[in-house]
Amino acid sequence: MLQDATSYAAMPRTLAMLELVAQGERDIERGRLIPQREVFKALRKRLSPK
């Protein structure tokens, strides 16, 4: 299979994104979830000026 240089250069980023998706799916299967409300609450706390 032949690819142009732009497609070839983008391949590592694409593979990294696919691995992140797979990791997220494994977390869901294992019940490792945090409710969105808690995530945003923690982010607001972490990012607020001290």
KOLVO-159052 format. One record per residue: x, z, y of N, C-alpha, C, O in turn; chain. Coordinates in nm, 3 decimals, decimal comma. Atoms other than C-alpha are relative to their C-alpha. Layout:
REC       nxx       nzz       nyy      caxx      cazz      cayy       cxx       czz       cyy       oxx       ozz       oyy   kefi
REC         X         Z         Y         X         Z         Y         X         Z         Y         X         Z         Y      A
...
REM end
This chain:
REC       nxx       nzz       nyy      caxx      cazz      cayy       cxx       czz       cyy       oxx       ozz       oyy   kefi
REC     0,084     0,000    -0,117     0,000     0,000     0,000     0,089     0,000     0,123     0,185     0,076     0,132      A
REC    -0,076     0,008    -0,124     0,132    -0,091     0,340    -0,078     0,068     0,112    -0,201     0,061     0,118      A
REC     0,061    -0,065    -0,115     0,068     0,109     0,655     0,078    -0,037     0,124     0,199    -0,063     0,118      A
REC    -0,071     0,021    -0,124     0,148     0,047     1,016     0,065     0,133     0,041     0,030     0,239    -0,010      A
REC    -0,078    -0,118    -0,040     0,385     0,290     1,190    -0,088     0,111     0,057    -0,061     0,229     0,033      A
REC     0,087    -0,100    -0,060     0,108     0,466     1,381    -0,076     0,078    -0,107    -0,084     0,201    -0,101      A
REC     0,072    -0,066     0,110    -0,093     0,540     1,066     0,094     0,088    -0,080     0,059     0,200    -0,118      A
REC    -0,097    -0,077     0,077     0,218     0,655     0,884     0,038     0,127     0,075     0,050     0,234     0,014      A
REC    -0,038    -0,116    -0,081     0,313     0,889     1,170    -0,111     0,105     0,004    -0,083     0,224     0,015      A
REC     0,113    -0,092    -0,006    -0,036     1,042     1,170    -0,026     0,068    -0,135    -0,100     0,167    -0,140      A
REC     0,029    -0,052     0,133    -0,032     1,113     0,796     0,031     0,150    -0,015    -0,052     0,220    -0,072      A
REC    -0,025    -0,145     0,016     0,137     1,459     0,810    -0,106     0,086     0,069    -0,146     0,190     0,016      A
REC     0,105    -0,075    -0,070    -0,120     1,579     1,066    -0,130    -0,004    -0,079    -0,200     0,097    -0,089      A
REC     0,122     0,015     0,080    -0,403     1,445     0,852     0,006     0,088    -0,124    -0,091     0,156    -0,157      A
REC    -0,016    -0,083     0,120    -0,268     1,616     0,541    -0,007     0,148     0,035    -0,064     0,227    -0,041      A
REC     0,006    -0,140    -0,043    -0,224     1,943     0,731    -0,145     0,041     0,027    -0,186     0,151    -0,008      A
REC     0,141    -0,031    -0,027    -0,586     1,927     0,849    -0,079     0,012    -0,130    -0,163     0,101    -0,143      A
REC     0,069    -0,007     0,129    -0,707     1,859     0,494     0,033     0,132    -0,071    -0,054     0,190    -0,136      A
REC    -0,038    -0,127     0,063    -0,512     2,164     0,372    -0,074     0,116     0,068    -0,116     0,210     0,000      A
REC     0,076    -0,104    -0,070    -0,677     2,379     0,642    -0,146     0,003    -0,045    -0,203     0,110    -0,062      A
REC     0,138     0,008     0,048    -1,020     2,257     0,531    -0,010     0,059    -0,140    -0,101     0,137    -0,169      A
REC     0,001    -0,052     0,137    -0,937     2,332     0,167     0,017     0,152     0,001    -0,048     0,222    -0,076      A
REC    -0,021    -0,145    -0,010    -0,812     2,679     0,264    -0,129     0,068     0,046    -0,166     0,173    -0,007      A
REC     0,127    -0,055    -0,046    -1,135     2,744     0,453    -0,105     0,002    -0,108    -0,181     0,098    -0,120      A
REC     0,097     0,005     0,111    -1,343     2,635     0,156     0,031     0,107    -0,105    -0,062     0,168    -0,159      A
REC    -0,037    -0,107     0,095    -1,147     2,872    -0,072    -0,041     0,136     0,054    -0,091     0,220    -0,020      A
REC     0,040    -0,127    -0,062    -1,207     3,157     0,173    -0,151     0,021    -0,014    -0,195     0,132    -0,045      A
REC     0,145    -0,010     0,011    -1,581     3,084     0,171    -0,038     0,035    -0,144    -0,121     0,123    -0,168      A
REC     0,029    -0,026     0,142    -1,588     3,075    -0,211     0,032     0,144    -0,038    -0,036     0,203    -0,123      A
REC    -0,044    -0,137     0,033    -1,410     3,413    -0,221    -0,066     0,106     0,086    -0,038     0,225     0,073      A
REC     0,074    -0,094    -0,083    -1,639     3,569     0,037     0,080     0,058     0,115     0,040     0,158     0,174      A
REC    -0,082    -0,048    -0,111    -1,365     3,613     0,297    -0,051    -0,063     0,129     0,002    -0,163     0,178      A
REC     0,066     0,053    -0,119    -1,586     3,560     0,598    -0,007     0,108     0,107    -0,013     0,227     0,077      A
REC     0,022    -0,089    -0,113    -1,613     3,714     0,944    -0,111    -0,064     0,083    -0,101    -0,181     0,120      A
REC     0,108     0,057    -0,080    -1,936     3,670     1,138     0,051    -0,050     0,136     0,140     0,011     0,196      A
REC    -0,041     0,061    -0,126    -1,900     3,450     1,447    -0,003     0,100     0,114     0,088     0,102     0,197      A
REC     0,014    -0,099    -0,107    -2,020     3,730     1,673     0,122     0,093     0,005     0,172     0,125     0,113      A
REC    -0,116    -0,088     0,005    -1,734     3,954     1,556     0,127    -0,071     0,043     0,212    -0,012     0,111      A
REC    -0,118     0,078    -0,038    -1,475     3,679     1,599     0,008    -0,012     0,151     0,113     0,013     0,211      A
REC    -0,001     0,018    -0,144    -1,577     3,611     1,958     0,017     0,133     0,074     0,080     0,137     0,179      A
REC    -0,018    -0,132    -0,060    -1,597     3,982     2,039     0,148     0,039    -0,002     0,201     0,087     0,098      A
REC    -0,142    -0,031     0,012    -1,241     4,030     1,911     0,084    -0,088     0,093     0,181    -0,041     0,153      A
REC    -0,074     0,089    -0,089    -1,120     3,725     2,104    -0,015     0,041     0,147     0,082     0,040     0,222      A
REC     0,021    -0,043    -0,138    -1,279     3,844     2,429     0,084     0,124     0,031     0,145     0,134     0,137      A
REC    -0,077    -0,122    -0,019    -1,115     4,183     2,384     0,150    -0,032     0,010     0,221     0,020     0,096      A
REC    -0,143     0,035     0,003    -0,777     4,030     2,304     0,044    -0,078     0,123     0,157    -0,061     0,170      A
REC    -0,036     0,087    -0,111    -0,784     3,781     2,590    -0,032     0,058     0,137     0,007     0,001     0,239      A
REC     0,036    -0,058    -0,128    -0,922     4,009     2,861     0,123     0,061     0,067     0,210     0,116     0,000      A
REC    -0,114    -0,060    -0,073    -0,680     4,119     3,134     0,000     0,152    -0,019    -0,105     0,215    -0,025      A
REC    -0,012    -0,144     0,023    -0,550     4,470     3,083     0,023     0,076     0,126     0,035     0,198     0,123      A
REM end
